[in-house]
Amino acid sequence: MSIFKFRLQGLLRLRESQRDEARLLLADLLRQDALLIDDRAALEGAATIARTELGTTVPGPIELRRHRDLQSYESSLRRQRQSIDGQRRVLEPQIAERRQALAAARRELRLLEQLAEREAAEHRAAAERHAQRELDELFAARLRPRPGQLADSLMPTSDQLH
């Protein structure tokens, strides 16, 4: 049986590399998003601490400055959170686009894999038909009388004549 070679093997390898590249690009964006989420959580924690300290300050000349500093710090944290939220809003459509690209790459690769499987099955079936045909011909050749053998079997033997 001859060895099956998929005629579009080069294209299959290209689609695999495109799928892998799409996967890496999506993973990179998801990693960036996760870092932003972690940064925002840290800012939330710092803002909670600042709010707690603001609630514990007692009015007075020294505490007023501390109160103003804490408010300024909380405002700075809010701006940083807003900046992170803006960065995540920018990432969201990019992540969605990368997910769609990965899904498309997987679909294209799967189509080629199915084609390869179908062609391999057809190749096996053709090889099996060929092998069966050869066996049939060999069997038929063994059953077929040799030239002259048929004439000998039709002629009466000397015993049959007497």
Beta strands, then each sheet from edge to edge (+ up, - down):
end
